[in-house]
Amino acid sequence: MPLSATRSKHRFTVEYPINASPKILYPYLASASGLTRWFCQDVKIDPDHRLNFIWDNQSHYAEISSHRTNKSVRFVFLSDQKRAVPDASYLDFCIESSELTQEVFLRIVDYSEETDEIELQEMWDNLIQTLREQVGG
């Protein structure tokens, strides 16, 4: 497919207050076992340290492109052949704390081909509700 025919990406950013410390929250965002508890059906890690996110019995491969313990993690999605692609979809989870109020927020950046803001908001609202139930926040 020529580059001009590729679908354009959309950056969706949303932030949620979470009643849990960054140390409790981070493993739910950055580990296969944590992500499986709220984010997708399953996450498997292959020998090359790529992650296989499984939704609706479909595999979606990703690599962690950056992470800061108890702060943030970015998953960059790969092609079906598990290769990097230009302008790849990615998912950022960033934990932010307010020094003043001691509140913890989770900022999510979902960069993908999905452009329906209402659908994305509803999907993330539901996922975060499940995450809050898992972390007790």
Disulfide bonds with the S-S distance in Angstrom:
none
